Amino acid sequence: MVKLKTWLRMPGIPYGTRTDTNRDTPYKELPVAGIDGELVPAPPFIQRLLQLHPQAVADHLSETERAQACALAALCERHLYFVTVCIRYCIPSNYNAYKPLPLD
């Protein structure tokens, strides 16, 4: 969800959030984004649609800068994610600090 919000914040696309169930969503997946009147499930599909959006994030980047951004995203998603999970859940003092969010 953080990645999705970041993809929306970077180009300044307005968005809202709410807590809900996945009953009425395509493919029964969460999160879902409403983009141009269409419900789009799963962050990878949402990111692809956002790249085609008129306010796309990477429009101003050169080909080299796009490649570097792609490499950095891959590093974060494939490697640093596990470090974050380990820090979050494997250290008892960090795990005990977790408090669930209240429902809307």
Secondary structure as a PSIPRED ss2 file (coil, helix, strand):
# PSIPRED VFORMAT (PSIPRED V4.0)

   1 M C   1.000  0.000  0.000
   2 V H   0.000  1.000  0.000
   3 K H   0.000  1.000  0.000
   4 L H   0.000  1.000  0.000
   5 K H   0.000  1.000  0.000
   6 T H   0.000  1.000  0.000
   7 W H   0.000  1.000  0.000
   8 L H   0.000  1.000  0.000
   9 R H   0.000  1.000  0.000
  10 M C   1.000  0.000  0.000
  11 P C   1.000  0.000  0.000
  12 G C   1.000  0.000  0.000
  13 I C   1.000  0.000  0.000
  14 P C   1.000  0.000  0.000
  15 Y C   1.000  0.000  0.000
  16 G C   1.000  0.000  0.000
  17 T C   1.000  0.000  0.000
  18 R C   1.000  0.000  0.000
  19 T C   1.000  0.000  0.000
  20 D C   1.000  0.000  0.000
  21 T C   1.000  0.000  0.000
  22 N C   1.000  0.000  0.000
  23 R C   1.000  0.000  0.000
  24 D C   1.000  0.000  0.000
  25 T C   1.000  0.000  0.000
  26 P H   0.000  1.000  0.000
  27 Y H   0.000  1.000  0.000
  28 K H   0.000  1.000  0.000
  29 E C   1.000  0.000  0.000
  30 L C   1.000  0.000  0.000
  31 P C   1.000  0.000  0.000
  32 V E   0.000  0.000  1.000
  33 A E   0.000  0.000  1.000
  34 G E   0.000  0.000  1.000
  35 I E   0.000  0.000  1.000
  36 D C   1.000  0.000  0.000
  37 G C   1.000  0.000  0.000
  38 E E   0.000  0.000  1.000
  39 L E   0.000  0.000  1.000
  40 V E   0.000  0.000  1.000
  41 P E   0.000  0.000  1.000
  42 A C   1.000  0.000  0.000
  43 P H   0.000  1.000  0.000
  44 P H   0.000  1.000  0.000
  45 F H   0.000  1.000  0.000
  46 I H   0.000  1.000  0.000
  47 Q H   0.000  1.000  0.000
  48 R H   0.000  1.000  0.000
  49 L H   0.000  1.000  0.000
  50 L H   0.000  1.000  0.000
  51 Q H   0.000  1.000  0.000
  52 L H   0.000  1.000  0.000
  53 H C   1.000  0.000  0.000
  54 P C   1.000  0.000  0.000
  55 Q C   1.000  0.000  0.000
  56 A C   1.000  0.000  0.000
  57 V H   0.000  1.000  0.000
  58 A H   0.000  1.000  0.000
  59 D H   0.000  1.000  0.000
  60 H H   0.000  1.000  0.000
  61 L C   1.000  0.000  0.000
  62 S C   1.000  0.000  0.000
  63 E H   0.000  1.000  0.000
  64 T H   0.000  1.000  0.000
  65 E H   0.000  1.000  0.000
  66 R H   0.000  1.000  0.000
  67 A H   0.000  1.000  0.000
  68 Q H   0.000  1.000  0.000
  69 A H   0.000  1.000  0.000
  70 C H   0.000  1.000  0.000
  71 A H   0.000  1.000  0.000
  72 L H   0.000  1.000  0.000
  73 A H   0.000  1.000  0.000
  74 A H   0.000  1.000  0.000
  75 L H   0.000  1.000  0.000
  76 C H   0.000  1.000  0.000
  77 E H   0.000  1.000  0.000
  78 R H   0.000  1.000  0.000
  79 H H   0.000  1.000  0.000
  80 L H   0.000  1.000  0.000
  81 Y H   0.000  1.000  0.000
  82 F H   0.000  1.000  0.000
  83 V H   0.000  1.000  0.000
  84 T H   0.000  1.000  0.000
  85 V H   0.000  1.000  0.000
  86 C H   0.000  1.000  0.000
  87 I H   0.000  1.000  0.000
  88 R H   0.000  1.000  0.000
  89 Y H   0.000  1.000  0.000
  90 C C   1.000  0.000  0.000
  91 I C   1.000  0.000  0.000
  92 P H   0.000  1.000  0.000
  93 S H   0.000  1.000  0.000
  94 N H   0.000  1.000  0.000
  95 Y H   0.000  1.000  0.000
  96 N H   0.000  1.000  0.000
  97 A C   1.000  0.000  0.000
  98 Y C   1.000  0.000  0.000
  99 K C   1.000  0.000  0.000
 100 P C   1.000  0.000  0.000
 101 L C   1.000  0.000  0.000
 102 P C   1.000  0.000  0.000
 103 L C   1.000  0.000  0.000
 104 D C   1.000  0.000  0.000
